[in-house]
Structures are given as structure tokens and as C-alpha cells.
Amino acid sequence: MSTLGGEPPVLLVTGATGQLGPATVARLAARGDRLLLVGRDEARMAALDKEFGSPGVVETFTADVSDPLGARLAAAEARERMGSLNGLVHMVGAFHAGPSYLADLAEPDRLWRANFLSAVHTSLAVLAQAEGAARMVFFTTPLIHEPLPGLGFYAASKAALAAWMRSFSHEVKHRGVHANAVMMTMADTPDARRERPGADFGQAVTPELVARVVDFLTSEASDGLYGAAVPVLGRFGFTTGLAGGPPAGGPSAERL
Ligand SMILES: NC(=O)c1ccc[n+]([C@@H]2O[C@H](COP(=O)([O-])OP(=O)(O)OC[C@H]3O[C@@H](n4cnc5c(N)ncnc54)[C@H](OP(=O)(O)O)[C@@H]3O)[C@@H](O)[C@H]2O)c1
């Protein structure tokens, strides 16, 4: 599907080696997009190349986009190899859970770099290479609105990303640049199932469902969105003892 001026768009996909990367890459490649996949790890990049690589259509590049130079190199490489650059799917991220007062003091720096700085450096690098319109997609979390205990470094670094993304969107929307985010809870991935054997994954979104929203946010269907964070929460819900059952006289739990 062509989404930008009749030509298949060229997208930079950063953090493509992560849990959500393959489903999103598969979806965008099936649509006919041309992609430059970026990650830091040579071996993981080689695996992605083996699975999706096709010269001039889906290629890989090893760089650390949390570094300004790495981000500039990746964006320039996309334009050089594919002839243009029309957007960014920024899947880079890092997570930490546990009380702040027990954490290694390197953790806040690590999360800040992965969740905030990488997005800033990559977006500005893509903006410099894109001519005219572009679509950029970031990933955030509902925890930015209610940072639960033990998730402060993660929530704070994603909150910074979300705030910056909205401001950036206002700066660039007049040149046709759409910057939006997927706001999601934990996805149903092999890693998540291994780490949380007791969790109810019936409430989680799958990487394929996330990929469909990325498809939307990188298509003309989202032309009205600038600076939006689209909730992709699946059947997730906060629970609290204060909620109790349904109000007296209201519908019974069985009917809900
Ligand atoms: N999966 C979920 O349940 C979930 C929920 C909410 C939000 N999100 C967000 O959605 C996005 C994609 O999720 P995911 O599960 O695919 O993430 P992931 O598996 O943790 O992958 C993260 C990616 O980020 C890269 N990365 C990490 N630290 C980096 C750094 N300092 N510099 C450059 N690259 C770095 C990794 O690349 P290397 O291969 O180079 O290490 C990897 O490709 C992330 O932003 C994540 O925070 C995910």
C-alpha cells in the first residue's frame, strides 16, 4: 500500500531487534514499504536481515541511535540507500522495575538514554533528512499518568518522551510532519510470559495488534493526528479494592 504521495514510503525502524520489532517489520514490509532496520547488536541485526532482508527494500544497519552521531548516521544511511526518507518508527526502549532506593545508580541514566534521548536524537536526524511530509511513531505507557511504585525511572523517562513528542509535533506539523505515539501496556511476548508466569495474558495486546496501530499511524488514515498518544491497552484494567462490586441495584457482575 502506498502511503506517501503514491510512492512506497521509506521508514527508519529503530529498535527493530526488540520484542515488538519483527511483527511491525513484517506488517510494514507486507504493505510494500521500504525499510532500514536499525539496532546496536551485530548478531541480532544479522538475524533480522536473514528473516526480512531484501536489497533496496528491507535493509539493516548497525548503529546506536541513543548517540547523536549514531542517529545521524542511521538517518543519512536510509536516505543514501533508499533515495528518500519519509518517517520513523522508533521502537527503542528500556525497562526497569523495583524500588528506586534499591536500584543501581546507573539505571536512571540508562532509561533516560534509551527512552528519551534516543527518540530526540533520532527524530531530529530523520527531520534533517526528510523532505516535506513525514510520519513518526513513538512508544509510551499509561504509567506516565499514574506512575506506580517501582516503575518511577521508566514512567519518568517515558513521560519526558511523551511531553517532548507533543511539543515537537507542534513545531513540525506545519511542514506536514506527523509525530504520534502508541501508548501501550505490557504485550504478550515470549519474554513477558517467561518473566511473569502468573500473569493473565488474555488482557495483553499481541505484537501483531500493536503492528496494526503502527500501520495506521504511518498511513493516510491517521492524517488528522498530530501529537496524539493512541491507547493500545487490550483488555487491561487497573483494579483496586475500593471499586468493590457493581453498585446496589445496578447490573450484576454476570451481566457485565
Ligand atoms: N513490550 C512491551 O510490553 C511494551 C510495553 C509498553 C511500551 N513498550 C515500548 O515499546 C517499544 C518497543 O518495545 P519492545 O518490547 O520491542 O522493546 P525491547 O524488546 O525492550 O527492545 C528495545 C529495543 O531498544 C534497543 N535499545 C535498548 N536500549 C538502547 C539504547 N540505549 N540505545 C539504543 N537502542 C537501545 C534494543 O536494541 P539492541 O538490540 O541494540 O539492544 C532493542 O531493539 C519500546 O519503546 C518499549 O519501551 C513496550
The ligand as an SDF file (V2000), in Angstrom:
LIG
                    3D

 48 52  0  0  0  0  0  0  0  0999 V2000
    6.8400   -4.8360   25.0800 N   0  0  0  0  0  0  0  0  0  0  0  0
    6.0150   -4.2020   25.9130 C   0  0  0  0  0  0  0  0  0  0  0  0
    5.2570   -4.8320   26.6720 O   0  0  0  0  0  0  0  0  0  0  0  0
    5.9620   -2.6930   25.9340 C   0  0  0  0  0  0  0  0  0  0  0  0
    5.0240   -2.0450   26.7470 C   0  0  0  0  0  0  0  0  0  0  0  0
    4.9790   -0.6420   26.7520 C   0  0  0  0  0  0  0  0  0  0  0  0
    5.8470    0.0740   25.9520 C   0  0  0  0  0  0  0  0  0  0  0  0
    6.7590   -0.5980   25.1920 N   0  0  0  0  0  0  0  0  0  0  0  0
    7.6800    0.1920   24.3880 C   0  0  0  0  0  0  0  0  0  0  0  0
    7.5600   -0.1880   23.0370 O   0  0  0  0  0  0  0  0  0  0  0  0
    8.8430   -0.1280   22.4000 C   0  0  0  0  0  0  0  0  0  0  0  0
    9.1820   -1.4800   21.8050 C   0  0  0  0  0  0  0  0  0  0  0  0
    9.0510   -2.4530   22.8310 O   0  0  0  0  0  0  0  0  0  0  0  0
    9.8880   -3.8140   22.8060 P   0  0  0  0  0  0  0  0  0  0  0  0
    9.2460   -4.7070   23.8010 O   0  0  0  0  0  0  0  0  0  0  0  0
   10.0850   -4.2650   21.3990 O   0  0  0  0  0  0  0  0  0  0  0  0
   11.2560   -3.3180   23.4160 O   0  0  0  0  0  0  0  0  0  0  0  0
   12.5560   -4.2300   23.7110 P   0  0  0  0  0  0  0  0  0  0  0  0
   12.3170   -5.6380   23.3580 O   0  0  0  0  0  0  0  0  0  0  0  0
   12.9650   -3.9060   25.0960 O   0  0  0  0  0  0  0  0  0  0  0  0
   13.5530   -3.6870   22.6290 O   0  0  0  0  0  0  0  0  0  0  0  0
   14.1310   -2.4910   22.8290 C   0  0  0  0  0  0  0  0  0  0  0  0
   14.9820   -2.1440   21.6370 C   0  0  0  0  0  0  0  0  0  0  0  0
   15.6350   -0.9730   22.0590 O   0  0  0  0  0  0  0  0  0  0  0  0
   17.0060   -1.0810   21.7810 C   0  0  0  0  0  0  0  0  0  0  0  0
   17.7350   -0.3740   22.8390 N   0  0  0  0  0  0  0  0  0  0  0  0
   17.6280   -0.5260   24.1730 C   0  0  0  0  0  0  0  0  0  0  0  0
   18.4250    0.3580   24.8170 N   0  0  0  0  0  0  0  0  0  0  0  0
   19.0160    1.0890   23.8390 C   0  0  0  0  0  0  0  0  0  0  0  0
   19.9320    2.1700   23.8560 C   0  0  0  0  0  0  0  0  0  0  0  0
   20.4090    2.7000   24.9840 N   0  0  0  0  0  0  0  0  0  0  0  0
   20.3200    2.6590   22.6750 N   0  0  0  0  0  0  0  0  0  0  0  0
   19.8620    2.1660   21.5130 C   0  0  0  0  0  0  0  0  0  0  0  0
   18.9920    1.1390   21.4390 N   0  0  0  0  0  0  0  0  0  0  0  0
   18.5840    0.6110   22.5840 C   0  0  0  0  0  0  0  0  0  0  0  0
   17.3340   -2.5590   21.7340 C   0  0  0  0  0  0  0  0  0  0  0  0
   18.3040   -2.6690   20.7340 O   0  0  0  0  0  0  0  0  0  0  0  0
   19.6090   -3.5950   20.7950 P   0  0  0  0  0  0  0  0  0  0  0  0
   19.2690   -4.8430   20.0490 O   0  0  0  0  0  0  0  0  0  0  0  0
   20.5580   -2.7340   20.1070 O   0  0  0  0  0  0  0  0  0  0  0  0
   19.8830   -3.8160   22.2640 O   0  0  0  0  0  0  0  0  0  0  0  0
   16.0220   -3.1820   21.2780 C   0  0  0  0  0  0  0  0  0  0  0  0
   15.9740   -3.3290   19.8930 O   0  0  0  0  0  0  0  0  0  0  0  0
    9.8280    0.3130   23.4770 C   0  0  0  0  0  0  0  0  0  0  0  0
    9.9770    1.7070   23.4280 O   0  0  0  0  0  0  0  0  0  0  0  0
    9.1320   -0.0710   24.7670 C   0  0  0  0  0  0  0  0  0  0  0  0
    9.5270    0.7360   25.8640 O   0  0  0  0  0  0  0  0  0  0  0  0
    6.8300   -1.9390   25.1580 C   0  0  0  0  0  0  0  0  0  0  0  0
  1  2  1  0
  2  3  2  0
  2  4  1  0
  4  5  1  0
  4 48  2  0
  5  6  2  0
  6  7  1  0
  7  8  2  0
  8  9  1  0
  8 48  1  0
  9 10  1  0
  9 46  1  0
 10 11  1  0
 11 12  1  0
 11 44  1  0
 12 13  1  0
 13 14  1  0
 14 15  2  0
 14 16  1  0
 14 17  1  0
 17 18  1  0
 18 19  2  0
 18 20  1  0
 18 21  1  0
 21 22  1  0
 22 23  1  0
 23 24  1  0
 23 42  1  0
 24 25  1  0
 25 26  1  0
 25 36  1  0
 26 27  1  0
 26 35  1  0
 27 28  2  0
 28 29  1  0
 29 30  1  0
 29 35  2  0
 30 31  1  0
 30 32  2  0
 32 33  1  0
 33 34  2  0
 34 35  1  0
 36 37  1  0
 36 42  1  0
 37 38  1  0
 38 39  2  0
 38 40  1  0
 38 41  1  0
 42 43  1  0
 44 45  1  0
 44 46  1  0
 46 47  1  0
M  CHG  2   8   1  16  -1
M  END
$$$$
